[in-house]
């Protein structure tokens, strides 16, 4: 996959729990209670200490993000971002998803964290259409990189080649349109 913005943005197909980045983003539920998909994989790889740390946070509303240690993961931190459940697109889902990405990026500011990996938030069981979610993710991250520059490296970690192709296509269009 082609790197973007002087190598600061990458699109990969990988297991997010194995990436060598400072922070991985967990597509979490509002209770921060673990679950299926990416959330379950991150909790399994991090160990039971992650669930205990999440319980101490008291949950997280959609659009917001919380940070914990990463415990048994190679990353230093896990940023738990809660995306919206898709309800047809007329219930503020786009704004909530953008806020989840923005708040995840902003948690890095003022820390020693320089690299972050995102899964495709809300596109699994929450049902957000992948292409629409990808456009929001890339546009929001680009804006954050320009305005806050808290991350040196952003990785969009895709579950499948199909998802990576969508990310690549949307990134090509979005970045060239914003240049």
N, CA, C and O of each residue as an XYZ file, in Angstrom:
716
protein
N       0.832     -1.181      0.000
C       0.000      0.000      0.000
C       0.879      1.248      0.000
O       1.985      1.255      0.541
N       0.374      2.261     -0.599
C       1.107      3.521     -0.743
C       1.033      4.356      0.553
O      -0.060      4.567      1.078
N       2.175      4.832      1.073
C       2.114      5.735      2.225
C       1.719      7.137      1.769
O       1.957      7.517      0.622
N       1.119      7.895      2.673
C       0.647      9.235      2.357
C       1.289     10.261      3.279
O       1.779      9.936      4.360
N       1.273     11.502      2.824
C       1.749     12.647      3.596
C       3.117     12.366      4.203
O       3.266     12.237      5.418
N       4.095     12.277      3.339
C       5.477     12.022      3.774
C       5.594     10.792      4.660
O       6.366     10.782      5.618
N       4.835      9.764      4.342
C       4.912      8.521      5.099
C       4.221      8.547      6.435
O       4.370      7.603      7.211
N       3.469      9.587      6.740
C       2.800      9.687      8.046
C       1.524      8.872      8.136
O       1.096      8.532      9.239
N       0.902      8.548      7.008
C      -0.316      7.734      7.001
C      -0.049      6.470      6.197
O       0.486      6.520      5.089
N      -0.431      5.333      6.777
C      -0.270      4.045      6.113
C      -1.582      3.282      6.169
O      -2.382      3.458      7.088
N      -1.787      2.443      5.185
C      -2.936      1.543      5.155
C      -2.368      0.130      5.071
O      -1.620     -0.191      4.148
N      -2.727     -0.714      6.042
C      -2.190     -2.075      6.084
C      -3.301     -3.082      6.351
O      -4.346     -2.745      6.907
N      -3.058     -4.309      5.949
C      -3.899     -5.437      6.354
C      -3.075     -6.177      7.393
O      -2.016     -6.721      7.081
N      -3.558     -6.198      8.621
C      -2.774     -6.795      9.704
C      -3.661     -7.070     10.909
O      -4.832     -6.693     10.943
N      -3.082     -7.726     11.879
C      -3.703     -7.929     13.184
C      -3.295     -6.734     14.037
O      -2.120     -6.580     14.370
N      -4.247     -5.899     14.389
C      -3.944     -4.663     15.121
C      -3.258     -4.940     16.457
O      -2.523     -4.091     16.960
N      -3.490     -6.108     17.030
C      -2.887     -6.429     18.326
C      -1.395     -6.724     18.225
O      -0.722     -6.858     19.248
N      -0.870     -6.827     17.008
C       0.541     -7.140     16.827
C       1.346     -5.976     16.247
O       2.554     -6.100     16.050
N       0.691     -4.852     15.975
C       1.381     -3.727     15.341
C       2.350     -3.036     16.292
O       2.081     -2.893     17.484
N       3.479     -2.614     15.739
C       4.495     -1.880     16.495
C       4.194     -0.382     16.407
O       4.816      0.351     15.638
N       3.231      0.046     17.207
C       2.858      1.454     17.311
C       2.738      1.796     18.791
O       2.659      0.903     19.635
N       2.724      3.082     19.103
C       2.617      3.493     20.502
C       1.224      3.264     21.070
O       1.074      2.898     22.236
N       0.203      3.481     20.243
C      -1.177      3.309     20.704
C      -1.997      2.612     19.634
O      -1.869      2.898     18.444
N      -2.844      1.691     20.079
C      -3.830      1.120     19.175
C      -5.197      1.587     19.637
O      -5.441      1.765     20.831
N      -6.079      1.781     18.676
C      -7.435      2.198     18.991
C      -8.321      0.965     19.009
O      -8.288      0.134     18.101
N      -9.105      0.874     20.057
C     -10.070     -0.199     20.216
C     -11.436      0.332     19.820
O     -11.889      1.337     20.368
N     -12.096     -0.320     18.883
C     -13.472      0.017     18.521
C     -14.356     -0.552     19.632
O     -14.871     -1.666     19.531
N     -14.516      0.232     20.677
C     -15.121     -0.231     21.923
C     -16.632     -0.004     21.969
O     -17.192      0.740     21.165
N     -17.268     -0.661     22.924
C     -18.663     -0.376     23.227
C     -18.709      0.633     24.373
O     -17.705      0.839     25.055
N     -19.849      1.254     24.586
C     -19.967      2.336     25.568
C     -19.666      1.891     26.996
O     -19.267      2.711     27.824
N     -19.849      0.620     27.295
C     -19.558      0.112     28.635
C     -18.078     -0.208     28.819
O     -17.636     -0.471     29.938
N     -17.308     -0.188     27.726
C     -15.886     -0.573     27.745
C     -15.723     -1.955     28.360
O     -14.786     -2.206     29.118
N     -16.648     -2.845     28.021
C     -16.715     -4.153     28.659
C     -16.159     -5.292     27.820
O     -16.385     -6.459     28.140
N     -15.440     -4.976     26.757
C     -14.991     -6.040     25.873
C     -16.165     -6.509     25.030
O     -17.302     -6.105     25.272
N     -15.911     -7.322     24.084
C     -16.991     -7.790     23.212
C     -16.435     -8.654     22.118
O     -15.499     -9.423     22.335
N     -17.010     -8.532     20.936
C     -16.563     -9.323     19.795
C     -15.676     -8.498     18.889
O     -15.293     -7.378     19.229
N     -15.354     -9.050     17.747
C     -14.583     -8.345     16.731
C     -13.254     -7.822     17.247
O     -12.559     -8.499     18.004
N     -12.906     -6.601     16.827
C     -11.649     -5.962     17.218
C     -11.575     -5.817     18.739
O     -10.533     -6.066     19.345
N     -12.681     -5.417     19.342
C     -12.734     -5.219     20.791
C     -12.353     -6.506     21.523
O     -11.520     -6.480     22.429
N     -12.949     -7.612     21.140
C     -12.647     -8.883     21.777
C     -11.207     -9.312     21.554
O     -10.553     -9.809     22.470
N     -10.710     -9.118     20.330
C      -9.328     -9.492     20.022
C      -8.341     -8.692     20.871
O      -7.369     -9.246     21.384
N      -8.589     -7.404     21.016
C      -7.703     -6.554     21.822
C      -7.746     -6.980     23.283
O      -6.702     -7.077     23.928
N      -8.927     -7.232     23.808
C      -9.040     -7.658     25.213
C      -8.360     -9.007     25.436
O      -7.686     -9.196     26.449
N      -8.527     -9.943     24.505
C      -7.869    -11.256     24.658
C      -6.353    -11.105     24.645
O      -5.664    -11.707     25.468
N      -5.832    -10.309     23.720
C      -4.381    -10.152     23.599
C      -3.782     -9.362     24.760
O      -2.655     -9.633     25.175
N      -4.514     -8.401     25.282
C      -3.995     -7.566     26.375
C      -4.051     -8.273     27.719
O      -3.260     -7.972     28.613
N      -4.974     -9.206     27.868
C      -5.123     -9.916     29.132
C      -6.196     -9.293     30.007
O      -6.726     -8.231     29.680
N      -6.520     -9.944     31.116
C      -7.619     -9.506     31.984
C      -7.385     -8.140     32.641
O      -8.331     -7.497     33.097
N      -6.143     -7.709     32.686
C      -5.852     -6.393     33.280
C      -6.519     -5.267     32.498
O      -6.870     -4.239     33.076
N      -6.699     -5.449     31.187
C      -7.331     -4.409     30.373
C      -8.783     -4.218     30.784
O      -9.237     -3.084     30.936
N      -9.508     -5.300     30.964
C     -10.899     -5.185     31.389
C     -10.989     -4.520     32.763
O     -11.872     -3.694     32.994
N     -10.094     -4.870     33.660
C     -10.085     -4.242     34.985
C      -9.830     -2.736     34.872
O     -10.478     -1.948     35.560
N      -8.906     -2.339     34.021
C      -8.625     -0.913     33.817
C      -9.832     -0.203     33.209
O     -10.142      0.927     33.585
N     -10.507     -0.855     32.280
C     -11.689     -0.261     31.647
C     -12.826     -0.079     32.647
O     -13.543      0.921     32.603
N     -12.985     -1.027     33.530
C     -14.047     -0.918     34.547
C     -13.851      0.332     35.397
O     -14.823      0.946     35.839
N     -12.606      0.705     35.623
C     -12.314      1.891     36.423
C     -12.618      3.204     35.715
O     -12.594      4.259     36.349
N     -12.901      3.165     34.420
C     -13.171      4.385     33.657
C     -14.638      4.787     33.657
O     -14.967      5.923     33.318
N     -15.520      3.874     34.031
C     -16.939      4.216     34.106
C     -17.633      4.366     32.761
O     -18.629      5.082     32.661
N     -17.132      3.712     31.736
C     -17.772      3.771     30.428
C     -17.273      4.926     29.579
O     -16.387      5.682     29.977
N     -17.867      5.040     28.394
C     -17.456      6.063     27.436
C     -18.601      6.284     26.443
O     -18.997      5.347     25.750
N     -19.132      7.493     26.364
C     -20.228      7.747     25.426
C     -19.771      7.688     23.969
O     -18.595      7.921     23.690
N     -20.669      7.385     23.041
C     -20.326      7.398     21.624
C     -19.731      8.748     21.206
O     -20.212      9.812     21.596
N     -18.671      8.666     20.403
C     -17.977      9.863     19.935
C     -16.797     10.248     20.798
O     -15.968     11.058     20.386
N     -16.709      9.689     21.972
C     -15.605     10.007     22.876
C     -14.591      8.873     22.899
O     -14.798      7.823     22.290
N     -13.494      9.100     23.609
C     -12.424      8.115     23.703
C     -11.793      8.173     25.089
O     -11.772      9.223     25.730
N     -11.290      7.053     25.533
C     -10.596      6.933     26.817
C      -9.312      6.151     26.586
O      -9.219      5.375     25.635
N      -8.319      6.350     27.451
C      -7.030      5.684     27.270
C      -6.676      4.845     28.491
O      -6.899      5.247     29.633
N      -6.114      3.658     28.217
C      -5.593      2.793     29.273
C      -4.203      2.318     28.855
O      -3.764      2.528     27.724
N      -3.534      1.678     29.795
C      -2.306      0.972     29.449
C      -2.664     -0.182     28.516
O      -3.828     -0.570     28.417
N      -1.669     -0.722     27.840
C      -1.899     -1.798     26.869
C      -1.584     -3.184     27.442
O      -1.875     -4.196     26.805
N      -1.007     -3.233     28.610
C      -0.710     -4.472     29.306
C       0.105     -5.432     28.445
O       1.279     -5.147     28.206
N      -0.429     -6.530     27.972
C       0.358     -7.547     27.264
C       0.512     -7.280     25.759
O       1.100     -8.092     25.046
N       0.000     -6.176     25.286
C       0.120     -5.815     23.867
C       1.473     -5.160     23.614
O       2.070     -4.622     24.547
N       1.977     -5.189     22.377
C       3.236     -4.488     22.082
C       3.099     -2.966     22.136
O       4.098     -2.269     22.314
N       1.896     -2.448     21.988
C       1.672     -0.998     22.096
C       1.817     -0.567     23.552
O       1.755     -1.390     24.466
N       2.011      0.739     23.754
C       2.093      1.286     25.115
C       0.710      1.549     25.701
O       0.481      1.356     26.895
N      -0.214      1.996     24.836
C      -1.540      2.394     25.288
C      -2.614      1.839     24.364
O      -2.363      1.544     23.196
N      -3.807      1.706     24.912
C      -4.999      1.410     24.125
C      -5.923      2.607     24.285
O      -6.226      3.038     25.398
N      -6.363      3.134     23.150
C      -7.349      4.220     23.156
C      -8.674      3.591     22.769
O      -8.824      3.063     21.667
N      -9.627      3.649     23.676
C     -10.935      3.036     23.478
C     -11.865      4.094     22.904
O     -12.238      5.036     23.604
N     -12.242      3.950     21.644
C     -13.107      4.907     20.966
C     -14.449      4.248     20.689
O     -14.511      3.131     20.174
N     -15.513      4.944     21.032
C     -16.852      4.408     20.826
C     -17.480      5.112     19.635
O     -17.712      6.320     19.653
N     -17.745      4.334     18.611
C     -18.398      4.872     17.425
C     -19.900      4.703     17.516
O     -20.412      4.085     18.450
N     -20.604      5.259     16.538
C     -22.062      5.163     16.543
C     -22.563      3.853     15.951
O     -21.885      3.218     15.143
N     -23.750      3.465     16.364
C     -24.471      2.395     15.691
C     -25.168      3.046     14.496
O     -25.787      4.101     14.635
N     -25.067      2.423     13.334
C     -25.676      2.952     12.109
C     -27.200      2.838     12.197
O     -27.745      1.761     12.439
N     -27.868      3.968     11.997
C     -29.328      4.015     11.986
C     -29.828      4.664     10.709
O     -30.817      5.396     10.740
N     -29.171      4.415      9.598
C     -29.609      4.965      8.324
C     -28.903      6.232      7.898
O     -29.068      6.664      6.757
N     -28.127      6.841      8.766
C     -27.330      8.010      8.402
C     -27.974      9.353      8.673
O     -27.363     10.388      8.408
N     -29.192      9.366      9.195
C     -29.888     10.632      9.462
C     -30.006     10.949     10.949
O     -30.843     11.757     11.353
N     -29.169     10.314     11.757
C     -29.253     10.489     13.209
C     -27.922     10.951     13.801
O     -27.596     10.626     14.943
N     -27.163     11.703     13.021
C     -25.905     12.251     13.518
C     -24.746     11.277     13.541
O     -23.728     11.547     14.177
N     -24.879     10.150     12.861
C     -23.833      9.130     12.899
C     -22.501      9.642     12.371
O     -21.455      9.321     12.936
N     -22.516     10.434     11.295
C     -21.265     10.940     10.720
C     -20.501     11.786     11.729
O     -19.291     11.624     11.884
N     -21.192     12.679     12.410
C     -20.543     13.564     13.384
C     -19.997     12.773     14.569
O     -18.913     13.076     15.067
N     -20.724     11.779     15.018
C     -20.266     10.959     16.143
C     -19.026     10.157     15.746
O     -18.084     10.040     16.530
N     -19.026      9.607     14.536
C     -17.859      8.852     14.083
C     -16.642      9.763     13.945
O     -15.547      9.397     14.371
N     -16.820     10.930     13.363
C     -15.713     11.885     13.239
C     -15.180     12.253     14.625
O     -13.969     12.353     14.819
N     -16.072     12.451     15.574
C     -15.649     12.792     16.938
C     -14.832     11.662     17.563
O     -13.870     11.928     18.283
N     -15.196     10.419     17.303
C     -14.439      9.284     17.850
C     -13.002      9.289     17.329
O     -12.065      9.062     18.094
N     -12.824      9.547     16.032
C     -11.471      9.629     15.471
C     -10.733     10.855     16.005
O      -9.574     10.750     16.406
N     -11.387     12.009     16.014
C     -10.760     13.252     16.485
C     -10.336     13.126     17.950
O      -9.210     13.476     18.302
N     -11.225     12.634     18.794
C     -10.907     12.507     20.218
C      -9.802     11.486     20.467
O      -9.010     11.645     21.396
N      -9.741     10.446     19.648
C      -8.637      9.479     19.769
C      -7.304     10.154     19.466
O      -6.332      9.981     20.200
N      -7.266     10.919     18.384
C      -6.036     11.633     18.011
C      -5.652     12.644     19.092
O      -4.476     12.774     19.431
N      -6.625     13.349     19.626
C      -6.330     14.388     20.602
C      -5.837     13.833     21.932
O      -5.133     14.528     22.664
N      -6.192     12.597     22.256
C      -5.661     11.981     23.477
C      -4.142     11.824     23.419
O      -3.482     11.757     24.455
N      -3.595     11.765     22.213
C      -2.146     11.624     22.058
C      -1.400     12.916     22.377
O      -0.240     12.881     22.787
N      -2.058     14.044     22.191
C      -1.387     15.341     22.396
C      -0.936     15.463     23.848
O      -1.679     15.142     24.775
N       0.270     15.924     24.021
C       0.823     16.102     25.360
C       1.333     14.824     25.996
O       1.645     14.810     27.187
N       1.423     13.748     25.222
C       1.960     12.481     25.743
C       3.232     12.136     24.978
O       3.646     12.862     24.074
N       3.837     11.029     25.352
C       5.022     10.533     24.651
C       4.650      9.709     23.427
O       5.532      9.213     22.726
N       3.366      9.557     23.162
C       2.893      8.740     22.048
C       3.081      9.472     20.729
O       2.729     10.646     20.607
N       3.638      8.775     19.738
C       3.870      9.392     18.431
C       3.209      8.630     17.289
O       3.080      9.169     16.190
N       2.785      7.380     17.525
C       2.173      6.595     16.454
C       0.894      5.931     16.967
O       0.785      5.552     18.133
N      -0.063      5.806     16.054
C      -1.377      5.283     16.424
C      -1.912      4.428     15.282
O      -1.684      4.729     14.110
N      -2.624      3.363     15.630
C      -3.264      2.503     14.635
C      -4.757      2.452     14.910
O      -5.196      2.223     16.038
N      -5.528      2.673     13.847
C      -6.984      2.642     13.927
C      -7.544      1.431     13.195
O      -7.081      1.095     12.105
N      -8.543      0.769     13.788
C      -9.353     -0.169     13.010
C     -10.444      0.653     12.310
O     -10.496      1.874     12.462
N     -11.293     -0.002     11.562
C     -12.424      0.674     10.919
C     -13.568      0.757     11.939
O     -14.415     -0.134     12.010
N     -13.579      1.827     12.715
C     -14.543      1.998     13.808
C     -15.971      1.988     13.267
O     -16.275      2.646     12.272
N     -16.829      1.244     13.928
C     -18.276      1.152     13.682
C     -18.679      0.394     12.427
O     -19.869      0.321     12.123
N     -17.731     -0.175     11.685
C     -18.100     -0.839     10.428
C     -18.416     -2.324     10.591
O     -18.850     -2.971      9.637
N     -18.208     -2.860     11.767
C     -18.527     -4.272     12.005
C     -19.982     -4.420     12.418
O     -20.889     -4.086     11.656
N     -20.196     -4.921     13.620
C     -21.565     -5.158     14.090
C     -22.378     -3.867     14.221
O     -23.608     -3.925     14.250
N     -21.720     -2.703     14.301
C     -22.457     -1.437     14.385
C     -23.020     -1.012     13.034
O     -23.844     -0.099     12.971
N     -22.584     -1.666     11.940
C     -23.218     -1.533     10.646
C     -22.957     -0.287      9.820
O     -23.639     -0.067      8.820
N     -21.983      0.540     10.210
C     -21.697      1.763      9.443
C     -21.120      1.358      8.082
O     -20.194      0.547      8.038
N     -21.636      1.896      6.975
C     -21.103      1.529      5.654
C     -19.606      1.862      5.543
O     -19.184      2.973      5.863
N     -18.824      0.895      5.093
C     -17.369      1.006      5.107
C     -16.851      2.192      4.299
O     -15.960      2.904      4.763
N     -17.383      2.417      3.113
C     -16.859      3.516      2.297
C     -17.134      4.873      2.955
O     -16.264      5.743      2.983
N     -18.323      5.042      3.473
C     -18.681      6.298      4.152
C     -17.821      6.491      5.410
O     -17.324      7.587      5.668
N     -17.653      5.418      6.182
C     -16.833      5.486      7.391
C     -15.379      5.794      7.065
O     -14.720      6.538      7.792
N     -14.881      5.226      5.977
C     -13.494      5.448      5.569
C     -13.259      6.908      5.208
O     -12.243      7.485      5.595
N     -14.181      7.506      4.477
C     -14.054      8.927      4.114
C     -14.001      9.792      5.365
O     -13.189     10.714      5.447
N     -14.852      9.505      6.331
C     -14.872     10.255      7.589
C     -13.558     10.051      8.340
O     -12.977     11.012      8.843
N     -13.090      8.814      8.419
C     -11.843      8.509      9.140
C     -10.672      9.259      8.532
O      -9.923      9.926      9.246
N     -10.509      9.157      7.226
C      -9.355      9.780      6.567
C      -9.430     11.299      6.636
O      -8.428     11.952      6.926
N     -10.599     11.869      6.376
C     -10.748     13.331      6.437
C     -10.471     13.863      7.841
O      -9.804     14.885      8.005
N     -10.984     13.168      8.843
C     -10.792     13.610     10.230
C      -9.328     13.520     10.636
O      -8.799     14.444     11.253
N      -8.672     12.422     10.297
C      -7.255     12.256     10.643
C      -6.406     13.290      9.916
O      -5.499     13.867     10.516
N      -6.677     13.533      8.646
C      -5.929     14.563      7.911
C      -6.069     15.925      8.581
O      -5.084     16.646      8.743
N      -7.278     16.272      8.966
C      -7.520     17.556      9.639
C      -6.730     17.623     10.957
O      -6.112     18.642     11.265
N      -6.757     16.549     11.713
C      -6.021     16.521     12.978
C      -4.516     16.624     12.761
O      -3.828     17.307     13.520
N      -4.002     15.961     11.745
C      -2.566     16.049     11.457
C      -2.169     17.473     11.085
O      -1.095     17.940     11.463
N      -3.031     18.159     10.349
C      -2.741     19.548      9.965
C      -2.867     20.507     11.148
O      -2.040     21.406     11.303
N      -3.877     20.328     11.970
C      -4.171     21.290     13.036
C      -3.386     21.047     14.318
O      -2.997     22.001     14.991
N      -3.147     19.787     14.668
C      -2.519     19.487     15.955
C      -1.157     18.814     15.843
O      -0.319     18.965     16.732
N      -0.932     18.092     14.787
C       0.355     17.434     14.523
C       0.893     16.659     15.722
O       2.098     16.659     15.972
N       0.001     15.997     16.468
C       0.453     15.224     17.630
C       0.964     13.834     17.264
O       1.643     13.195     18.066
N       0.650     13.370     16.084
C       1.084     12.030     15.669
C       2.088     12.130     14.529
O       1.904     12.898     13.585
N       3.141     11.349     14.632
C       4.120     11.247     13.547
C       3.710     10.182     12.532
O       4.108     10.230     11.368
N       2.904      9.215     12.995
C       2.525      8.090     12.135
C       1.125      7.624     12.501
O       0.822      7.386     13.670
N       0.265      7.494     11.477
C      -1.093      6.986     11.651
C      -1.249      5.782     10.727
O      -0.995      5.871      9.526
N      -1.665      4.668     11.298
C      -1.876      3.442     10.531
C      -3.368      3.128     10.548
O      -3.987      3.053     11.609
N      -3.935      2.945      9.358
C      -5.284      2.424      9.250
C      -5.133      0.927      9.050
O      -4.689      0.474      7.995
N      -5.502      0.165     10.060
C      -5.316     -1.280     10.063
C      -6.612     -1.945      9.606
O      -7.633     -1.888     10.291
N      -6.549     -2.566      8.454
C      -7.730     -3.187      7.841
C      -7.781     -4.675      8.138
O      -6.757     -5.344      8.274
N      -8.994     -5.165      8.232
C      -9.236     -6.578      8.509
C      -9.033     -7.439      7.266
O      -8.631     -8.598      7.371
N      -9.310     -6.875      6.087
C      -9.246     -7.671      4.864
C      -8.640     -6.851      3.725
O      -8.550     -5.626      3.799
N      -8.230     -7.553      2.679
C      -7.732     -6.882      1.475
C      -8.820     -5.999      0.866
O      -8.535     -4.907      0.374
N     -10.064     -6.471      0.899
C     -11.182     -5.695      0.365
C     -11.287     -4.351      1.089
O     -11.424     -3.307      0.452
N     -11.223     -4.385      2.421
C     -11.289     -3.134      3.191
C     -10.096     -2.240      2.867
O     -10.248     -1.024      2.746
N      -8.918     -2.828      2.728
C      -7.720     -2.040      2.417
C      -7.849     -1.366      1.058
O      -7.422     -0.224      0.883
N      -8.434     -2.069      0.100
C      -8.644     -1.469     -1.218
C      -9.595     -0.275     -1.129
O      -9.393      0.736     -1.801
N     -10.621     -0.396     -0.306
C     -11.548      0.725     -0.101
C     -10.806      1.888      0.545
O     -10.942      3.027      0.099
N     -10.034      1.624      1.573
C      -9.250      2.685      2.225
C      -8.307      3.349      1.230
O      -8.194      4.575      1.196
N      -7.636      2.542      0.425
C      -6.687      3.079     -0.559
C      -7.395      3.990     -1.553
O      -6.933      5.097     -1.830
N      -8.513      3.522     -2.086
C      -9.273      4.302     -3.075
C      -9.787      5.611     -2.470
O      -9.668      6.673     -3.081
N     -10.353      5.527     -1.279
C     -10.882      6.720     -0.620
C      -9.750      7.677     -0.245
O      -9.893      8.892     -0.383
N      -8.635      7.139      0.224
C      -7.484      7.984      0.571
C      -6.961      8.710     -0.662
O      -6.671      9.905     -0.605
N      -6.839      7.994     -1.775
C      -6.365      8.630     -3.018
C      -7.258      9.808     -3.387
O      -6.770     10.896     -3.691
N      -8.570      9.585     -3.358
C      -9.530     10.655     -3.714
C      -9.495     11.793     -2.708
O      -9.436     12.959     -3.096
N      -9.529     11.474     -1.439
C      -9.627     12.478     -0.381
C      -8.380     13.345     -0.322
O      -8.475     14.570     -0.243
N      -7.222     12.720     -0.361
C      -5.979     13.462     -0.246
C      -5.745     14.335     -1.471
O      -5.288     15.471     -1.342
N      -6.054     13.819     -2.661
C      -5.864     14.650     -3.854
C      -6.877     15.794     -3.886
O      -6.551     16.875     -4.376
N      -8.084     15.592     -3.384
C      -9.099     16.654     -3.354
C      -8.730     17.748     -2.341
O      -9.051     18.919     -2.543
N      -8.059     17.363     -1.260
C      -7.722     18.327     -0.209
C      -6.368     18.983     -0.431
O      -5.996     19.898      0.305
N      -5.624     18.526     -1.439
C      -4.282     19.098     -1.691
C      -4.362     20.376     -2.474
O      -3.333     20.984     -2.770
